[in-house]
Amino acid sequence: MKIPLDRQAKTPIYLQIRNRIGHLIHTGRLLPHAQLPSIRTLAHTVQVNKLTVLEAYSVLEADGLVRAKQGAGYFINPPEARVSAPQKPLLPSAFNPAQAVIIPTHSINDFPKIYAASLRSHTQPDCIDFGLGFPPPSGLEDLQRIARRAMKEAPTFFDLGHPQGDLNLRQHIAQILIQQGLEVSCENLIVTSGSMQSLSLLVEYWVQPGDWVVVEAPTYHGFLSSLQQRGAQIIGIPMTPQGMNLDLLAQYLASHRPKLIYTMSTLHNPTGITTSVEHRQKLLALAAQYDCLVIEDNAYEPLSFDVTPPPIKAFDSQAQVIYVGTFSKTLMPGLRVGYMAVTEHHRKALTERKLLHDFHVSAASQAIVKEYLASGHYRRRLNHMRILHRERRDIMLQGLSRYLPPAVTWTVPAGGTFLWLQLPDNFALSDICQAAAAQKVLVGSGAAFFPPQQGYPALRLNFALPAAETERGLQILGNILKSQAALQ
């Protein structure tokens, strides 16, 4: 099969392959049940990496156009077996918070306390946990099979590994990032114990007590706590429906000259917002103008339902951006495998600093993730999760429309695990969370994602729970919010 490719185009190569094969299927030139060329054969024919073909085939599988047969390859689905595209939610997001910059003057957001409370909540039977930060367990049979294959490397576990991470694993991660538009090599990747270690190392390396740091408001509470423990001065730039307010960002870059900007451009935690290409380019231009480092933390990017814009790092020609990712949100959190793409200038110093934290990430965890990536199971898992999460997101959106009072608004994320509920300013957030917990419904308090005593009342909800749990949990939460509205 010959596929014309435009290697200068902005469309990634794997999508060009997918689009061409999809066209041949829809026009009937590729017949139902016909077998596609093997990954190796097509990669050789069109002169691309095998992972590029695997990526294209996996997207076609997610589109419902082809199916994979274990050990046999990929085959064209007949029309009646093709999955129709999920319907978009009927109601667009009404999220529109007040645009107030937050500069806290005291107190530390106690992330360890929040984490401990989350651990305790998991021991409670029959709870509906909307506050959970990870997808529910799935694919355990595949994990066991892959883990057994990975354990063939067990003799190497008796040796110390490289603090920068397993070379083959870094090569696989580099290929994933190249498909996303990043110009990155395995030499500039550091494998870490989850993305949290990446963020902690970056804060230790770049930030000194008293330095100004820009974050989105709201933002990931673990990073917020790290900054405050370090003694940084925080500037919380409010989120708009399109992302961080860039007009306010420009104003505070000029007035405070911060050391770095922390942002989540794709499937922001906690709001679920994904920014546009224009927003990303303007943010990067502002950072370059004021010589400000950007940390781009896109932990949920692989779970996007649609094709997302290239990361900010893809537009970075001045080594202004460090990109952070993880497998905790897509495989399982217990493996603790994350990574950061750094510049050559800082790689050695960050690797040495990591060596003082731990010699290297668990060799067994790295071997399991490497086997997932090399075998193609990772891409199949992502496709499964995207389809499942989209269905469950839509179930939650329908439930929110049915059960919540009109004064509550929410975001409509195009992937990931969370959506964000904005409550009226006069709602008592702590009372709401306690009342829900008393009925065994656990929610993520929005207060955790702002500096203490700052921000507006909000809730973060995990929409990836089974439909019956979501339905019952939203009924309970809706009654509590309606009671709160009646008190106003």
N, C-alpha and C positions, 0 to 999 in steps of 0.2 A: 504494500500500500504506500503510495507516494503522497505526501502531504506538503503543500507549499507553505513555507514559514517565512515570516518577515521578522528577522532577528533585530531590526531596528525599531520595531513597533513598541508602543507602550503596553499592549496586551501581552501578558506572560505567555511563554511558549506552550506551557501545558494547556492553557485555555485555547490557544490557536488549534492545537491538536484536537481538543475536545469539541470545539466548534465545528471543525471540518468533519469529524466522524459523526457528530450529531446531525449535520446537514445531510450526509450520505444516508443516514438511517431514516430521517424524516422524508426524504425524497424517494425512498424505496430502492436506492442503489445498493444498499446493504440489506439483505433479506433477513426476516426473522429467523432466529436460531442459528444463523451463520456465526462462525467463530472469528474473532478478531485476531490479528497477528499477535504472536507472543510478545511480551514486554521486551525481551532481548532482541527479537527480530525487528520490531518497529523502531526501537532505539538505534539499532545499527542502520536501518534504512534512512531515517531522517536525521541521523547524526546528532543525537541528543543523549543525555544521561538516562539510564534506565529508570531512575526515580522520577524523571520528568514524565515519562510515559505512564508510570504507575499512578502519578498524580492525575493525569488526564483520564485514565480508565476509571479511577476511583470517583471522579466527578461525574462521569457518564453513568456510573453505577448509582450514585446519589440522585441523578436526574431520572432514574428508572428506565434508562434506555438499554442498559446492558446488565448482565448478571455474572457473577464470578462463580465458577465451579472449582471446588478445592482440588488442586492438582491437575486441572484440565485447562484452565484459562478463562477468557471472557467471551460471552456469547450475546448476540442481539436478542432483546426481548421482543415478543410479538406485541402489537399495539394494545391488545386487551390486558396485558400484564404490566404496562408502563404506568408508573405512578404519576398521577396528575399533580400539578404544582399546588402547594397549599394556598388556601385563600388568605389574602391579607386581612388584618383586623379591620373591622368596619369603622372603628373610631380612632382618629389620629391622636397622638399624644397632646395633652393639654398642659403639660409641664411648663411653667413659666414663673420661676421664683424671682423674688426681689433681688436686685443687683447691688448687694452690699458687700464691700470688701471686709474681710475679717483679719484683724491683727491682734492676736491674743497677747495679753500682758502678764499672765500668771497661770499657774496650774499645769499639770501634765495629764494628758489623756492616757489612762491606765490600761494599755493594751494587754499586759499579762493578766490583769483582773478580768477583762472581757473574755480572753481566751479560756481562762479557768472556768468561767461561768458557762461557756459553750461546751466544754468537756463534761461538766456536771449535767447539762441538759440532755446529753446523749445517753445518759444512764437511766433516764426516766421512761418507763414503758408507756406505749400507746400515745406518745406525743406526736403532734404534727409540727415538724421543725422547718418553718419558713426561714429561720435565721441561719440555716446551714450554709456554709460557704462552698460546698462541693456537691457534685452530682451524686445521686444514690448509687450503691454498688451495682455493677453489671459486667457481663463478659468475663466472669470468673473462670469459666472453663478454658477460654483462650489464654487467660493469664497463667493458669497452671501448666498448660502445654508449652507456652513460650518460656516460662520460668525454667522448666526442665531442660529445654534446649540451651538456654542461657547458662545454665549451671555446668555445661561442658567446659566452660572457662574456669571452673573452680580451682584448678592448680594455680592459676595466676592470682587468686585471692590471697595467697600466702606471701605475695610480694607487695611492697608499697607502690601505690600508683602515683601518677604525676598530679601535682596539685592543680594543674590547669584542666585536667580531665582526660578521659580515655580518647586517644587520637581518632579511632574509628567512629566513636560516638560524635565527636566534634565535626568530623567530615559529614556525617549524616545530617546533623543540625544545620551545618552550613548550606547543604543542598536545599533544605526546607526554606531557609531564609532567602536564598537566591531566588527561589520560586516566588517569594513575596516581593521581590524587587530590590533586595539589599545586595550591595557589593561587599561581601564578607568572606573571609577565608577561615579555615579551622584554626590558624595560628592566632587569630584575634578573638577567639571564643574561650570563655572560662566557664567550666561546668561547676555549678554551685549546689549546695544543699537547699534546693528550692529557690524560688525567686526572692524570698525573704532574706536569704543570706547575701544575694547579690545587692539588694537595696541597702542592707546594713553595712556591707563593705564599702559601697559608694559613699554613704554618709560619713563613715569614719575617714575615708580618704580625702574627700573634697571639703567637708564642712568643718569649720572651727566654731567654737562658742562665740555667739554674737553675730555670725554671718546671717544675712537675709536669704531666705529660700522661698520660692513661689510654689504653691500647691493649688490644685483645684479645690473648690469648696462646694460640695463635700469631696472627700478623697479617701483613699485606702487608710484605715485607721492604724495599721501596723507601721506604715511609713511615717505617719504623723507622729506616732509615739517615739519612733527612732530619732526624729528631728528634735523633738522636745527634750528627750534624754540627752542629746548631744549639746543642748544649749543653743540651738539655732533660733533665730527670730523668724516667725512664719508670716507670710502674706497669703491669705486665702482668697484667691480670685474666684468670684462666683461662676457657676455653670449656667449657661443659657441652653436652650434646646439644641443649639448647634455646637456646643462645646464651651471651653473656657472663654470668658468675655475678653476678647483680644484688645478692645479699646482700653479697658481698665488695666490689662497686662502691660500695654505700652506705657501707660501713665506711671505705673509703679516700677517698671524697669528703669525709667528715666529718673524717678525720684529716689529710689532706694538702692539701685545697682545690686540686685541679688546675685548670689553665687551660682545658683542653679534653679531650673524649672523642672518640676516633677509633673508628668502628664500621662494620661492613659488615652491614647487617641482612638483606639478601637474597643468597643464594649466596655466603656468606663465603669469602674467599680467605685461607688455603688449604683450610679444612675442608668448604666447600660447604653449611654449615648456613644455613637460613632461619628467622628468628625469627617468633613469633606476634604478633598485634595486642597482646595483653596485655603481652608482653615489651617491645614498642616503646613502649607508653604508659608503662610503669613506668620505663623508662630515661629517657624524656623528662622525666617528673615529677621524678626524682632530679636530672637536670641543671638543671632550673629551680629546684629547692629550694636548690641550692648555686651557682647562677649560673655554670654551666659550659657553654661552647660545645660543641656536638656537630657533628662532621664526619661526615656519612653518605656513605660511598663505595660506591655500588652499581653497579660497573662491569659485573657479569654479570647484572643484573636482567632485561634484555630476553630472556635465554636461559632463563627459567624455564619448566618444562613445564606448570605449573599456574598458576591465578590466584593471585597473591601478595597479601599484605596491603598496604595503602597504606604508602608509606615513612614513616619517623619524621617527616620534614619535613611530611607531610600533616596531622599532628596538632599542628603547631607554631604556637601562637597568640602566642608571645612573642618571635619572631625569635631562637630559641635554636639553630636548626639550619641548617647549610649543606650543600646536597646536591651531590654530585659524580657525574658520569657521563661516558661515553666511547663513541665508535664504533669504537675499536680492537679490541674483542672481538667485534663483530658484523659489521663490514665488513672492514677490514684495518688492521693496526697501522701500516703505512707512511704512511697518510693523516695521522696525528697530529692528530685532531680530538676534543677533549673539551670539557667545559663544567662550570660550577658555577652553582648558583642561590643568590645571596647576598641579604642584606638591603639595603634602600635606604640604610641608614645607613653601610654599609661599601663599597657598590658603587664610588663615585668613587675612594676610596683604593686599592682592589684593582686597578681599571682602570689607574690611574696607575702602580702598581707593576709591572703586567704590561707596560706600555709600556717600562719600563726593561729588561725581559727580551728582548722582541722587539716590533716595531711592531704586528704582528698575525699571526694564524695564516695559513699559506699560502692565498692567494686561490684557487688552483686546487683545493686540498683542500676548502676550504669549498664551492666551487661543485659539486664532485662529490657531497659528502654532501647538499647542498641538493637536487640533482637526484634522488638516491635517495629522499629524503623526499617531495618534491613529486609524483613519478611513481607512488608506491605500490610501487616495487621493494623498498624497505627492509622493508616489512611482509611481502612474499612471501619475502624472504630469511630473515627471522627464523623464519617458519613452517617453511621448509625445514630450517633449522639445528636447530630444536627437535625435529622428528621424527627427524632424523639423529642428534642427540646422545642422544636418549632410547634409541634402538636400540643405540647404541654403549656407553652407560653400562651397559645391562643385559647386554651381552656381557662387559664388564669385570667386573661383579658375579658373573656365572656363573663366569668364569675365576678370580676370587679365591677363590671357594668350592672350586673344584677343585684349585688348585695351591698355595695358601698354607697354612702350618702353623696349627693351631687357636689358637695363642697370639696371632696377629695379628688385630686388629679394624680396622674401617673405617667411614667414614660413608657414607650413601646420599643423595647430594644430589638435589634435585628440579629439576635444571637445571644450567646453566653448563657447565664444562669439566673440573673437577677433583673428585677425591675424595681423602680423607686416610686414610692407613694409620697406625695407632698400633702401634708395636712394643713388645715387652717391654723393661723398663728395662735389662736386662743385654745387649741386642743392641748390637754395635759398628757404629754407623751408618756411619762413614766407610769401614770395611772392606766393608760391604754395597754402598755406592755405587761403590767402586773395582772390586769384583768384577763388578758389573753392567756398568760401563763397559768393562771388559776384554772382555766378550762383546757389546759394541756395543748395550747397553741403557742408556739414559740416564734417570735418575730425579731428581726434585726432592728434595734432601735437606731434611728437616724442620728441620735446624739453622739454615737461612737465615731461618726465620720466627720465631725466638726471638732475644733478645739472646744474644751469644756465650757459650758454655759454660752455657747455661740451657735449661730445658725438658726434654722427654722425646724418645726416639728416634721418628722418624716419617718418612714419605715422602709427598710430594704427587705424584699420578699424573694425567696428562691422559687422560681416557677417550674423547676424540674421534678417536682414530686409527682407521684402517681395521681391520676385524675380524681379518684375518690377522696384522697387526702386533701387535695387542693379545694375541692368543692365543699367539704365539711369545714375545713379551716377558714375559708372565706366567709361562710355563713356566720360562724362564730365571731370572726373579726368584724364583719359588717354590722352585726348587732351591737357590738361594743362601740364602734364608731358612731352609729346612729344615736346611741344613748349619750355619748359625749356631745354630739351636735345638739341634742335636745336640752342640754344643760346650759348652752350658750345664750 
